[in-house]
């Protein structure tokens, strides 16, 4: 499936922008393709002409499709050794992979060591169980918050899988470019970092090709570069909105203004199901093996989209006080929204971030 929509008028898709420039034209495209992280990719650029914009749109399409195939844990692709290939070979043999896979896994392991270890890419066996339950009971037409027929995984089943979530069993050989999972019952899941990591790589590819003044929104992973422009032709920061996790018709609950870096949100409003009046999200705590119920949403600003994506999952699973310490350590700004709508934020969250 492939649909591409072009326009040169302001649109709202989690990003709120000012009017068109008198010197650069504003172009917007929404890309909906199966092999682009199964999400809508929005690309906006203030470009000199349509030819420049179309060239950069092709970079967006090719790069996201490339990383989607490499980081996919569900599907095989001809001639591609990806996360699924690594999982299928667990306990059997090392898998030769391309450098981006090595780099992503090393990044995830490094972040695991530098944080509280809540976001664990070796949690694949546990996440698969929760995924299966969401598939069974996640239909909103059949199972809402008042339905009593849904079920949750048995704790004994989850605990039996805990021994197969040891990240030290993931052996990455950066010299020979191979990855090996020593435990045959372990699998890796990079869902808590891959999309943001890929978004950063795509943005850097665009910048290296000479692209300026653009924003990429990969399903809520927003990465901007340069500026937007007002109707008066003056440069302005990008006005980036945060989706309301409680009311889908409300465009945003907060905005921040940035001219570089990334804004990423994790929440309980996209992949979840109801059980006994409680919403069980897809974000699973490495310690409890159950979803977290602290927040409806956590939003992270960081200069690097991969770091922002990783931290958005990590901080979703930590109390605010512990999250603040991590935010300071990584020079990140954070907004937490509790289940009752109470908001906490770091002191500079709404400040403009200049290059």
N, C-alpha and C positions, 0 to 999 in steps of 0.2 A: 504494500500500500504506500502510495506516495502522493502527497498533496502539498503544493507550494502556493502561498498567498503573498502577493506583493502589494504594497500601498505606500503612498507618500503623505499620509495624513496621520495625526497622532492617534495611537491606539492604547488601550489599557490592558496590560497582561502582567500584573504584579509590578510593572515599572510605570511610573508616571513621569511624563516628559513635558517640557515647555515647547513653544511653537518653533516653526522652521526658521532657519538662518537665512539672511539675505545673501550670504556668500557661499554657503554649502547647503545642499539639498538633503532633506531627511528622508531616508528609505527604511522601510520595515518589512520583514519577511517572517512568516511562521512556517516552520518546516515540520511536517508530520510524516515520519518514516519509521518502518518497523525496526530498522537497525540503527537507531540513534537513542539508545538507553530507554526505549519505550516511553518517550515523553515528547512533549512539544518543545522544540528549540526555537526561541525567538531571537532574531538578530536585528539590531537597529544601528544604523550608522549615518553620520553626517558626512556625506561623500561629495566629491567634486562633480561626479556624474553617475549615471546608472551603470555604465560599463565597469567602473571601479567597484561599485557595490556588488554587482553580479560576480565579479572575480572573487571577492571576499566571501560571498555566499557559497561559492563552490568549495572554498577552503573549509568553511564551516561543515558542509555536508560530508566531504571526504574525510575530514579529521574525526568528527564524531562517529561516523560509521566505522572507521578503523579502530578506534578505542572501544567502541561497543563490542565488536567481535573479539577483541583481545581480552576484555574484562568480563565477558559473558560466562555465567556458570550453568546456564541451562541448555545451550545449543552448541552443536558442532558446526564448524565451517570448513570447507575444503582448503587444505593447505595452511590452516591456522591452528596453532597450539595456544589454547586459552585457559581460563580458570577451570572450565569443565574438563579439559584435557588433563590438567594437573590433578583434579579430584578423582577422575576415573583411574588414574595411575597410582593412587595412594597405596603405599605398602608394596608396590611392584618395582617401579624404576623411576629415576629422575627424568624430567621432561625438558627438552631444549625449548626455550621460549625466546621471544623477542625482548629487546631491552626495556621497553615500557612496562612489561609485566614484572620484570625484575625490579625496576625502579619503584613501581607502585607497592609491591610487597615489602620491599625494604623500608619504604616510607611508613607503611602501616605498622610494621614491627617497631620502628624507631618511635613513632607516636605512642604506641602501646607502652613502651618503657618510660616515656617522659610524662605520661598522664597517670591516672588512677587505674587504668587497665579495664575500664568498663566496656570500651569499644574493642571487641576482640574478633579479628577476621577468622580465627580458628573455630568460631562458634557455629559453623555451618550445619553440623548434625542436629543441634538444638533448634536452629532457625528453620530447618526443613520441617520439623514437627509442627512448629507454630504456623508455618506457611500452609501446611496441609489443613490445619484447623480453620484458618482464615478462608481457604478455598471452600471448605464445607459449609461454613456458617457466616460468611461475609456478604451474602446477598441481602441488601437492605430491604428488598421487597418481601423477603421471607423472615428475616431475623433483625428485629429492631431492639431497642433498649428494653422493651416490655416483654420480649419473647423469652420463654423459659426452656426452650428445647435445645439450645446450643450447649456445647460442652467445651471444657478446657483440657489441655494435656494433664495426665496424671503426673504428680511430682516425682514418683518413683521412676517413671519412664524417663523424665528429664534428667534426674540424678544419675541414672545408669549411663547417660551420654556425657556426663561431665568429664570423665577421664579421657574423653576423645576430643577435648577442646584445648589441648596444651600447645600453645603457640611455638614452644621450643622444638616441637616435632616438625615444624615447617623449615626445611633446609634449603637455603637459597645460596647457590654458588654463583657469585658475580663474575668469576673468572671464566667459567665454562658456559655461563648463561643457562643454567638448569635449575629447576625447582623440584623438590621431592618432599612428599608427605610421608614420614616414617610410619605413622599409625594408619593402618588400612581402613579404619572406621572413622577417621577424621576427614573433614572437608573444610575448605575455606570459602568464605562469603565476603566479598568486598563491597557490599551494598552500602555500607556506612562511610564510604570514602571515594569510591570509583568515579562517580559522576562529577563531583567537585574537582577531583584530581584531573580528570579528562578536560573539564571546562578550562582549567588553568593552562593546560598544554595547548588547547585550541587557541586561547587568547594570546598566548606567547607566539604561536605560529602566525597569527594575524599581525601582531606587532612587528615580527621579524620581516613580514612581507611588505611592511610600510603602512599598514592600516592604522588609522587614528580615529579618535572620537566615535567610539562604538560601545555597545552594550550587548552582552550575550546572556540570555536567560534560559538555562537548561533545566526546566521543570522546577524552578524555585532556587536554583544555584545561579546567582546573578554575579557577573563579572564585568566591570566597566573599565574603560581606558579613555583617557582624554576628557573631553567635555561634551555637553549638549550646548545648544544655542537658543537664545531667546528670539522673539520676533523682531527685536531691535538689532539682531546680529551679534550681540555680546555673548561671550562665553559664559556658561553656567555649569554648575555641578549637576550630576545626574540625581534626580529626585526619585529615590527608590522606595517603593512601598512594601510593607509587610502584611501578608494576607491575614484576615481575621479568621482564626481557627473555629469560631463558633457560628459565624454567619457568613455563608459563602457569597451572598449578594453584596456584602460590604467589601469595597475594594481593598481597604487597608485599615490597620489599627494604628500604624505609626509609619513615618517616613524618615529616612536619613539621606543626607546629601553627600555624595562621594564623587571624586574625580579619578580615583584609581582604587583597585582592590575589589573585594568580593563580599557579598551579603548572602548568607545561606541560612535556611530555616529547617528545623526538624520538628515534626508535630504528630499528633495522634488523629489527624483529620483526613488522611488519604487511605492508608492501608490499615484496616482495623476490623474488628467485629465485636458484637455485644454478647455478653454473658452475665446473666443475673443482674441486669441493670448497670453493668460496668463495661466501659470501653477498653478492649484489649488491643493495643497498637502493635505495630511490627517492630518496635524498638525494644529489644530484649536485653535485660541486665545480665552481664556476664557472671555476676555473683549469685543472684537469686534464680536465674534462668527463667524469669517471668518478665512480662512487660513492666515498664515503669509507669507510675501513676502520679508523679510529682507535678507534671506540667502538661498543658495543652500544646505549648509551642516554645521553642527556644531558637532565637535568631542570633547569628554570629557575624560580626564584621571583622575581616582580617585581610591583609594585603594579598594573601595567597588563597585561592579558592579551595585547593585540596586540604589545607590546614583548617579552613573555615568549615568545610564539610565534615571532616573528622571530629572537630571540636563540637559541632552542633549535636552529634550523636552522644559524645562523651558527656557533655554538660546536661543533656536531657536526662541523664541517669544519675546525676549528682545533686545534692542539696545546694542551694544558692551560695552559701558561705564557701563551700569547697570549690564551687564553680568560679567564684570570684578570684580565688587564688590562682586557678589555672589560667583564667583570662589574663590576669596580670603577668603571669609567666610567659605567655605567648604574645603579649601585646595585642590582645583582642578586645573588642567591645561586644557586650552581650545584652540581650533583652530576654528575660524569662517571663512567661505568662502562665500562672498557675491554673488549675482546673476550675477555680471559681472566678477567673478573670483578673486576679491580682497581678500587677506588673512589678517586676524588679528590673533594674538595669545598672550597668556600670556607668560611672559618672560622665564619660565622654561619648556615650552611645549616639547622641543626636548631633554631635559636633561634625562640621564639615572636614573631610579628610583630603588634604591637598597632596599633590605629588611632592 
